[in-house]
Amino acid sequence: MNRPMPFDDEEEESNKRRERRWNIPVQVTVKGARSDGTEFNEETITTDASPSGMCLLLSFPLEKGGRVTVTAPEEGFESPATVSIVTPLGPNMNRVRVMFPQDKRFSRESAPRKY
């Protein structure tokens, strides 16, 4: 079945995000406990970040709904977070999306300028 093509402004409207997303690596430390109860503390980077959450690369999977603490020292940011999506990328590599509580928002404004 052929669908009519949307007008440019309709397509643009459907692709808008609710909030700004930065597709940049941010150095973070993630602390928490694995599903077996062992604690971890892993330094990693983000694949993207937004005010309400981040997508992290971790060497092991976490469970959806799990709780972690995310610290971005260069950004002056620390917050508890909840795991919302886990995507295996290969051996020892997982993309983990975390969401921050409503009262915590990540902002690039506190980051020092490197240029």
GROMACS elastic network, one bead per residue, 0.5 to 0.9 nm:
[ bonds ]
;  ai    aj funct       b0    kb
    2     5     6  0.89374   500
    3     6     6  0.88156   500
    5     8     6  0.88626   500
    5    11     6  0.88943   500
    6     9     6  0.79212   500
    6    10     6  0.57852   500
    6    11     6  0.58830   500
    7    10     6  0.52387   500
    7    11     6  0.63543   500
    7    12     6  0.86244   500
    8    11     6  0.52233   500
    8    12     6  0.60804   500
    8    13     6  0.85600   500
    9    13     6  0.60077   500
    9    14     6  0.86459   500
   10    13     6  0.50936   500
   10    14     6  0.62995   500
   10    15     6  0.88107   500
   11    14     6  0.52254   500
   11    15     6  0.64383   500
   12    15     6  0.52759   500
   12    16     6  0.65896   500
   13    16     6  0.54822   500
   13    17     6  0.89834   500
   14    17     6  0.84375   500
   16    19     6  0.84438   500
   17    20     6  0.68914   500
   17    21     6  0.80994   500
   19    50     6  0.70056   500
   19    51     6  0.72457   500
   19    52     6  0.82982   500
   20    49     6  0.86119   500
   20    50     6  0.59073   500
   20    51     6  0.72605   500
   21    48     6  0.67093   500
   21    49     6  0.56241   500
   21    51     6  0.75864   500
   22    25     6  0.85946   500
   22    47     6  0.87028   500
   22    48     6  0.54714   500
   22    49     6  0.52270   500
   22    50     6  0.61473   500
   22   108     6  0.86539   500
   23    46     6  0.84591   500
   23    47     6  0.62608   500
   23    49     6  0.66538   500
   23    50     6  0.88647   500
   24    46     6  0.71172   500
   24    47     6  0.61909   500
   24    48     6  0.55724   500
   24    49     6  0.74212   500
   25    45     6  0.55064   500
   25    47     6  0.55454   500
   25    48     6  0.65919   500
   25    49     6  0.83238   500
   26    44     6  0.83585   500
   26    45     6  0.52654   500
   26    46     6  0.52178   500
   26    47     6  0.77980   500
   26    48     6  0.79020   500
   26    49     6  0.79150   500
   26    72     6  0.71624   500
   26    74     6  0.83040   500
   26    75     6  0.82980   500
   27    43     6  0.73441   500
   27    44     6  0.59533   500
   27    46     6  0.67427   500
   27    71     6  0.85924   500
   27    72     6  0.60454   500
   27    73     6  0.76905   500
   27    74     6  0.74629   500
   27    75     6  0.87961   500
   28    42     6  0.83858   500
   28    43     6  0.58375   500
   28    44     6  0.55265   500
   28    45     6  0.56558   500
   28    46     6  0.72668   500
   28    56     6  0.85018   500
   28    70     6  0.65788   500
   28    71     6  0.53847   500
   28    73     6  0.69949   500
   28    74     6  0.85218   500
   29    41     6  0.67737   500
   29    42     6  0.55818   500
   29    44     6  0.62014   500
   29    45     6  0.82109   500
   29    69     6  0.80460   500
   29    70     6  0.58076   500
   29    71     6  0.51382   500
   29    72     6  0.65494   500
   29    73     6  0.82503   500
   30    40     6  0.78511   500
   30    41     6  0.56619   500
   30    42     6  0.53133   500
   30    43     6  0.64044   500
   30    44     6  0.76194   500
   30    56     6  0.89270   500
   30    58     6  0.87631   500
   30    68     6  0.65975   500
   30    69     6  0.56826   500
   30    71     6  0.65358   500
   31    39     6  0.74916   500
   31    40     6  0.56356   500
   31    42     6  0.65765   500
   31    43     6  0.89315   500
   31    68     6  0.55670   500
   31    69     6  0.51528   500
   31    70     6  0.66646   500
   31    71     6  0.84564   500
   32    38     6  0.85064   500
   32    39     6  0.56653   500
   32    40     6  0.55828   500
   32    41     6  0.67834   500
   32    66     6  0.85713   500
   32    67     6  0.67305   500
   32    69     6  0.64038   500
   33    36     6  0.77180   500
   33    37     6  0.54473   500
   33    38     6  0.53957   500
   33    40     6  0.57733   500
   33    41     6  0.86814   500
   33    62     6  0.86021   500
   33    66     6  0.83745   500
   33    67     6  0.79904   500
   33    68     6  0.74470   500
   34    37     6  0.52766   500
   34    38     6  0.54773   500
   34    39     6  0.62416   500
   34    40     6  0.71070   500
   34    60     6  0.86789   500
   34    61     6  0.81650   500
   34    62     6  0.62927   500
   34    63     6  0.78780   500
   34    66     6  0.84779   500
   35    38     6  0.75312   500
   35    62     6  0.69631   500
   35    63     6  0.67317   500
   35    66     6  0.83248   500
   36    39     6  0.89034   500
   42    58     6  0.75489   500
   42    59     6  0.83967   500
   43    58     6  0.85243   500
   44    56     6  0.71862   500
   44    57     6  0.63258   500
   44    58     6  0.67477   500
   44    59     6  0.89535   500
   45    48     6  0.88851   500
   45    55     6  0.86840   500
   45    56     6  0.60550   500
   45    57     6  0.62274   500
   45    58     6  0.85180   500
   46    49     6  0.67063   500
   46    54     6  0.65258   500
   46    55     6  0.54693   500
   46    57     6  0.63090   500
   47    54     6  0.77183   500
   47    55     6  0.55610   500
   47    56     6  0.60061   500
   47    57     6  0.71495   500
   47    95     6  0.83517   500
   48    53     6  0.87884   500
   48    54     6  0.58946   500
   48    55     6  0.54470   500
   48    56     6  0.76233   500
   49    52     6  0.80677   500
   49    53     6  0.60110   500
   49    55     6  0.63159   500
   49    56     6  0.87162   500
   49   106     6  0.78984   500
   50    53     6  0.53425   500
   50    54     6  0.61235   500
   50    55     6  0.89473   500
   50   105     6  0.82846   500
   50   106     6  0.65732   500
   50   107     6  0.77217   500
   51    54     6  0.82235   500
   51   100     6  0.82219   500
   51   104     6  0.81650   500
   51   107     6  0.59846   500
   51   108     6  0.87798   500
   52    98     6  0.86132   500
   52    99     6  0.57939   500
   52   100     6  0.53546   500
   52   101     6  0.75125   500
   52   102     6  0.74690   500
   52   104     6  0.75603   500
   52   105     6  0.56763   500
   52   106     6  0.66011   500
   53    81     6  0.78606   500
   53    97     6  0.72118   500
   53    98     6  0.54297   500
   53   100     6  0.53690   500
   53   101     6  0.88575   500
   53   105     6  0.79868   500
   53   106     6  0.73667   500
   54    96     6  0.81990   500
   54    97     6  0.57406   500
   54    98     6  0.54878   500
   54    99     6  0.67032   500
   54   100     6  0.83977   500
   54   106     6  0.88366   500
   55    85     6  0.89069   500
   55    95     6  0.65204   500
   55    96     6  0.55237   500
   55    98     6  0.63273   500
   55    99     6  0.89070   500
   56    94     6  0.80201   500
   56    95     6  0.56080   500
   56    96     6  0.50919   500
   56    97     6  0.61988   500
   56    98     6  0.77276   500
   57    60     6  0.88845   500
   57    93     6  0.66029   500
   57    94     6  0.56076   500
   57    96     6  0.62710   500
   57    97     6  0.89029   500
   58    61     6  0.70675   500
   58    62     6  0.87641   500
   58    92     6  0.76120   500
   58    93     6  0.57531   500
   58    94     6  0.52045   500
   58    95     6  0.64403   500
   58    96     6  0.69576   500
   59    91     6  0.81169   500
   59    94     6  0.60865   500
   59    95     6  0.89139   500
   60    88     6  0.86285   500
   60    91     6  0.86282   500
   60    92     6  0.56467   500
   60    93     6  0.62913   500
   60    94     6  0.61213   500
   61    86     6  0.66927   500
   61    87     6  0.80173   500
   61    88     6  0.72387   500
   61    92     6  0.83721   500
   61    93     6  0.79468   500
   61    94     6  0.58751   500
   61    95     6  0.81680   500
   61    96     6  0.75746   500
   62    65     6  0.87505   500
   62    66     6  0.68143   500
   62    83     6  0.73451   500
   62    85     6  0.89553   500
   62    86     6  0.68159   500
   62    94     6  0.86789   500
   62    96     6  0.74971   500
   63    66     6  0.53906   500
   63    67     6  0.89015   500
   63    83     6  0.69162   500
   63    84     6  0.84897   500
   63    85     6  0.83830   500
   63    86     6  0.73371   500
   64    67     6  0.88584   500
   64    82     6  0.78428   500
   64    83     6  0.50929   500
   64    84     6  0.53020   500
   64    85     6  0.60456   500
   64    86     6  0.68382   500
   65    82     6  0.57166   500
   65    83     6  0.50603   500
   65    84     6  0.60832   500
   65    85     6  0.86304   500
   66    81     6  0.83699   500
   66    82     6  0.56590   500
   66    83     6  0.52268   500
   66    84     6  0.81419   500
   67    80     6  0.70565   500
   67    81     6  0.57638   500
   67    83     6  0.63651   500
   67    98     6  0.88318   500
   68    79     6  0.85760   500
   68    80     6  0.57907   500
   68    81     6  0.53296   500
   68    82     6  0.63870   500
   68    83     6  0.75700   500
   68    98     6  0.84616   500
   69    78     6  0.71581   500
   69    79     6  0.56839   500
   69    81     6  0.58162   500
   69    82     6  0.86326   500
   70    77     6  0.80641   500
   70    78     6  0.56325   500
   70    79     6  0.54878   500
   70    80     6  0.62050   500
   70    81     6  0.67730   500
   70    98     6  0.89442   500
   71    75     6  0.86218   500
   71    76     6  0.80057   500
   71    77     6  0.57357   500
   71    79     6  0.66010   500
   71    80     6  0.87954   500
   72    75     6  0.53548   500
   72    76     6  0.61742   500
   72    77     6  0.51007   500
   72    78     6  0.62627   500
   73    76     6  0.50115   500
   73    77     6  0.62171   500
   73    78     6  0.77736   500
   74    77     6  0.78691   500
   74   110     6  0.84749   500
   74   111     6  0.61368   500
   74   112     6  0.72359   500
   75    78     6  0.88724   500
   75   106     6  0.86068   500
   75   107     6  0.78168   500
   75   108     6  0.67951   500
   75   109     6  0.81441   500
   75   110     6  0.55773   500
   75   112     6  0.72845   500
   76   110     6  0.64715   500
   76   111     6  0.70679   500
   77   105     6  0.88853   500
   77   106     6  0.68885   500
   77   107     6  0.82350   500
   77   110     6  0.83972   500
   78   104     6  0.87744   500
   78   106     6  0.86648   500
   79   100     6  0.67759   500
   79   101     6  0.80727   500
   79   104     6  0.67202   500
   79   105     6  0.85668   500
   79   106     6  0.87340   500
   80    99     6  0.86221   500
   80   100     6  0.63908   500
   80   101     6  0.72698   500
   80   104     6  0.85634   500
   81    98     6  0.57623   500
   81    99     6  0.52965   500
   81   101     6  0.67025   500
   82    97     6  0.84741   500
   82    98     6  0.52785   500
   82    99     6  0.52729   500
   82   100     6  0.66136   500
   82   101     6  0.81079   500
   83    86     6  0.75561   500
   83    96     6  0.69024   500
   83    97     6  0.59710   500
   83    99     6  0.65202   500
   84    96     6  0.76066   500
   84    97     6  0.56046   500
   84    98     6  0.55054   500
   84    99     6  0.66628   500
   85    95     6  0.80473   500
   85    96     6  0.57884   500
   85    97     6  0.50556   500
   85    98     6  0.72455   500
   86    94     6  0.67492   500
   86    95     6  0.58302   500
   86    97     6  0.64579   500
   87    93     6  0.88948   500
   87    94     6  0.56139   500
   87    95     6  0.50509   500
   87    96     6  0.64029   500
   87    97     6  0.85852   500
   88    91     6  0.79821   500
   88    92     6  0.84487   500
   88    93     6  0.63783   500
   88    95     6  0.63157   500
   88    96     6  0.85777   500
   89    92     6  0.81023   500
   89    93     6  0.53916   500
   89    94     6  0.52240   500
   89    95     6  0.67539   500
   90    93     6  0.53593   500
   90    94     6  0.70926   500
   91    94     6  0.82825   500
  100   103     6  0.80601   500
  100   104     6  0.61060   500
  100   105     6  0.70156   500
  100   106     6  0.83716   500
  101   104     6  0.55191   500
  101   105     6  0.78886   500
  102   105     6  0.73097   500
  107   110     6  0.65023   500
  107   111     6  0.80143   500
  108   111     6  0.54031   500
  108   112     6  0.88011   500
  109   112     6  0.80801   500
  111   114     6  0.87986   500
